[in-house]
Amino acid sequence: MVKRVYLIGFMGSGKSTMGRWLSDEMGWTFVDMDHFIENKYHKTITQIFEEKGEDGFREMEARCLREIGDFEKVIVGAGGGTPCYFDNMDVMNATGVTIYIKLTPEVLNDRLKGAKAQRPLVANKSKEELLAFISEKLKEREPFYSKAQVIADGSTWEVTDFVKAIQD
């Protein structure tokens, strides 16, 4: 029986939104990894990046992922880079069902252009720079994302599709 579900994908792909919907549908708890990290360390993700750099943040993130891996009946919205560091993708695949919410760079660009201030990796990029950044990062991350047990089209999948994929 499935005890946890990890939603992975690029920032802006809808992991938090779908995670909340899924947790309501299944009666499980939703854990947004970024919020979990912020609450555990009493700092914002931006502050952690400023103080520790990306490497320091990724180490904290990996520790938190392993802690969350002990939770049951939980939907986890992983950070966009979480699957790409250490053996995080293997940990998620070993402890639950992984679902990659896949979207095109253009759709992600449209979603992210209005929320750049809250996202340290894209904060000061123009629309063109943002699209180039997303395209480059997706290319780097795709080998990790594609290790997910389920690949969901983020443009067409609905909550019922996710529930069915988890139960299959």
C-alpha positions as CSV (number, residue, x, y, z in Angstrom):
1,M,0.0,0.0,0.0
2,V,1.2,3.5,-0.9
3,K,2.2,5.6,2.2
4,R,3.5,8.7,0.5
5,V,3.4,10.5,-2.9
6,Y,6.1,12.8,-4.1
7,L,5.1,15.4,-6.7
8,I,8.1,16.6,-8.6
9,G,8.7,19.0,-11.5
10,F,10.0,22.5,-12.2
11,M,9.0,25.4,-10.1
12,G,5.6,26.7,-11.2
13,S,4.5,23.3,-12.4
14,G,1.6,23.1,-9.9
15,K,3.1,20.8,-7.3
16,S,1.7,22.7,-4.3
17,T,-1.7,23.3,-5.9
18,M,-2.1,19.7,-7.0
19,G,-0.7,18.5,-3.7
20,R,-3.4,20.4,-1.7
21,W,-6.1,19.1,-4.0
22,L,-4.9,15.5,-3.8
23,S,-4.5,15.7,0.0
24,D,-8.2,16.9,0.2
25,E,-9.3,14.2,-2.1
26,M,-7.4,11.4,-0.3
27,G,-7.7,12.6,3.2
28,W,-4.0,12.8,3.6
29,T,-1.6,15.5,4.8
30,F,0.1,17.8,2.3
31,V,3.7,18.8,3.0
32,D,5.3,21.5,0.8
33,M,9.0,20.9,1.2
34,D,10.0,24.5,1.0
35,H,7.5,25.4,3.8
36,F,8.8,22.4,5.8
37,I,12.3,23.7,5.5
38,E,11.4,27.2,6.4
39,N,9.5,26.1,9.5
40,K,12.2,23.7,10.6
41,Y,15.0,26.3,10.2
42,H,13.0,29.4,11.0
43,K,14.3,31.1,7.8
44,T,12.9,31.8,4.4
45,I,14.3,29.9,1.4
46,T,15.7,33.3,0.2
47,Q,17.5,33.8,3.5
48,I,18.9,30.3,3.4
49,F,20.2,30.8,-0.1
50,E,21.7,34.1,0.9
51,E,23.4,32.7,4.0
52,K,24.4,29.2,2.9
53,G,24.3,29.3,-0.9
54,E,22.6,26.8,-3.1
55,D,24.9,24.0,-1.9
56,G,24.0,24.6,1.8
57,F,20.3,24.7,0.9
58,R,20.5,21.5,-1.0
59,E,22.1,19.7,2.0
60,M,19.3,21.0,4.3
61,E,16.8,19.9,1.7
62,A,18.2,16.4,1.5
63,R,18.1,16.0,5.3
64,C,14.4,17.2,5.4
65,L,13.5,14.8,2.5
66,R,14.7,11.9,4.5
67,E,12.8,13.1,7.6
68,I,9.6,13.4,5.5
69,G,10.3,9.9,4.1
70,D,9.2,8.5,7.5
71,F,5.8,10.2,7.4
72,E,2.7,8.2,6.3
73,K,-0.4,9.2,4.3
74,V,1.4,12.3,3.0
75,I,1.5,14.1,-0.3
76,V,4.9,15.8,-0.7
77,G,5.4,18.8,-3.0
78,A,9.2,18.5,-3.6
79,G,11.2,21.6,-4.5
80,G,12.0,21.9,-8.3
81,G,15.6,20.9,-7.8
82,T,15.1,18.3,-5.1
83,P,15.3,15.2,-7.4
84,C,18.6,16.4,-8.9
85,Y,20.8,16.4,-5.9
86,F,22.5,13.6,-3.9
87,D,20.4,10.4,-4.3
88,N,17.1,12.2,-3.6
89,M,15.3,10.7,-6.6
90,D,16.2,7.2,-5.5
91,V,15.1,8.0,-2.0
92,M,11.7,9.2,-3.2
93,N,11.2,6.2,-5.6
94,A,12.1,3.8,-2.8
95,T,9.7,5.4,-0.2
96,G,6.7,6.3,-2.2
97,V,5.1,7.0,-5.6
98,T,6.8,9.7,-7.6
99,I,4.8,11.8,-10.1
100,Y,6.5,14.2,-12.5
101,I,4.2,17.1,-13.4
102,K,5.6,17.9,-16.9
103,L,5.0,21.3,-18.6
104,T,6.7,23.1,-21.5
105,P,9.2,25.9,-20.9
106,E,6.7,28.4,-22.4
107,V,3.9,27.4,-20.0
108,L,6.3,27.6,-17.1
109,N,7.5,31.0,-18.2
110,D,3.9,32.3,-18.3
111,R,3.3,30.9,-14.8
112,L,6.6,32.2,-13.3
113,K,6.8,35.7,-14.7
114,G,4.4,37.1,-12.1
115,A,5.9,35.3,-9.1
116,K,9.7,35.9,-9.5
117,A,10.1,37.9,-6.3
118,Q,9.4,34.8,-4.2
119,R,11.7,32.5,-6.1
120,P,15.4,33.2,-5.6
121,L,16.7,31.4,-8.7
122,V,14.6,33.6,-11.1
123,A,14.2,36.8,-9.1
124,N,15.9,39.3,-11.4
125,K,15.4,37.8,-14.9
126,S,13.7,39.5,-17.8
127,K,11.0,37.5,-19.6
128,E,13.5,36.4,-22.3
129,E,16.2,35.5,-19.7
130,L,13.5,33.6,-17.7
131,L,12.5,31.5,-20.7
132,A,16.2,30.7,-21.5
133,F,16.8,29.8,-17.8
134,I,13.8,27.5,-17.7
135,S,14.7,25.8,-21.0
136,E,18.3,25.2,-19.8
137,K,17.3,24.0,-16.4
138,L,14.6,21.7,-17.7
139,K,17.2,20.1,-20.1
140,E,19.6,19.6,-17.1
141,R,16.8,18.2,-14.8
142,E,14.9,16.1,-17.3
143,P,17.1,13.0,-16.7
144,F,16.2,13.1,-13.0
145,Y,12.5,14.0,-13.5
146,S,12.1,11.2,-16.0
147,K,13.0,8.7,-13.3
148,A,9.5,9.3,-11.8
149,Q,7.2,6.3,-11.7
150,V,4.4,8.4,-13.3
151,I,4.7,11.2,-15.8
152,A,1.7,13.5,-15.8
153,D,0.9,16.1,-18.5
154,G,0.5,19.2,-16.3
155,S,-1.7,20.8,-18.9
156,T,-4.3,18.2,-19.0
157,W,-4.2,16.0,-15.9
158,E,-6.8,16.5,-13.2
159,V,-7.0,15.4,-9.6
160,T,-8.8,12.2,-10.6
161,D,-6.0,11.3,-13.0
162,F,-3.5,11.7,-10.1
163,V,-5.6,9.6,-7.7
164,K,-6.0,6.8,-10.3
165,A,-2.2,6.8,-11.0
166,I,-1.5,6.5,-7.3
167,Q,-4.0,3.6,-6.9
168,D,-2.8,1.7,-9.9
